[in-house]
Amino acid sequence: MSIYITRKMIDSSVQKSRAQMNGSIFTVLFRWVRKQLRRRSMMADLQAMDDKMLDDIGIRRADIPRLVGSLGDRDLRMRSMGQTYRT
């Protein structure tokens, strides 16, 4: 069994990637700022936890910046449960 890649398959792939990259500098800047704000929020939520809570989820306080820096966009959209229950 052979696998054939046609020119049409390559062209459609290139067009999709160009469409994803297409955007104004303001859109790119806005997304970057939003991502940085989400990172700060996530770091603040984790820093606000006490050491026992962090230990329960398997995180050391010193690892928080590295951990948050490695999170992707989808992970950064998570909401803290502490925000839900605060009054």
C-alpha positions in Angstrom: 0.0 0.0 0.0 1.4 3.4 -1.0 0.6 6.8 0.3 0.2 9.5 -2.3 0.4 13.2 -1.5 -1.1 15.3 -4.2 -0.4 19.0 -5.0 -4.0 19.8 -4.0 -3.4 18.4 -0.5 -0.3 20.5 -0.1 -1.9 23.7 -1.4 -4.9 23.3 0.9 -2.7 22.8 3.9 -0.6 25.9 3.1 -3.8 28.0 2.6 -5.1 26.9 6.0 -1.8 27.8 7.8 -1.7 31.2 6.0 -5.3 31.9 7.0 -4.4 31.2 10.6 -1.4 33.4 10.5 -3.3 36.2 8.8 -4.2 39.0 11.2 -3.3 42.5 11.9 -0.6 43.5 14.3 -3.3 44.7 16.7 -4.9 41.2 16.8 -1.6 39.6 17.5 -0.7 42.1 20.2 -4.2 41.8 21.8 -3.8 38.0 21.9 -0.4 38.3 23.5 -1.6 40.7 26.1 -4.6 38.6 26.9 -2.3 35.5 27.3 0.0 37.4 29.6 -2.9 38.6 31.8 -4.2 35.0 32.0 -0.7 33.8 33.1 -0.5 36.5 35.8 -4.0 35.6 37.0 -3.1 31.9 37.1 0.2 32.7 39.0 -1.7 34.8 41.5 -4.3 32.1 42.1 -1.6 29.5 42.7 0.5 31.8 44.9 -2.6 32.5 47.0 -2.9 28.9 47.9 -1.4 27.6 51.1 1.5 25.1 51.0 -0.8 22.2 52.0 -3.1 22.8 49.1 -0.2 23.1 46.7 1.3 19.9 48.1 -2.1 18.1 47.6 -2.0 18.9 43.9 1.7 18.1 43.6 3.2 21.5 43.1 6.0 23.2 45.0 5.8 26.9 45.4 9.1 27.3 43.6 7.8 25.5 40.6 4.8 27.8 40.0 6.5 30.2 37.4 7.9 27.3 35.4 4.6 25.5 35.5 2.5 28.5 34.4 5.0 29.3 31.7 4.6 25.9 30.2 0.8 26.1 30.0 -0.9 26.5 26.7 -3.8 28.8 25.7 -6.4 26.2 26.6 -4.9 25.5 30.0 -4.7 29.2 30.8 -8.5 29.5 30.2 -9.2 27.4 33.3 -11.0 29.2 36.1 -9.9 29.0 39.7 -12.4 27.4 42.0 -11.4 29.9 44.6 -12.9 32.7 42.5 -16.2 30.7 42.3 -16.7 30.4 46.0 -15.4 33.8 47.1 -17.9 36.2 48.5 
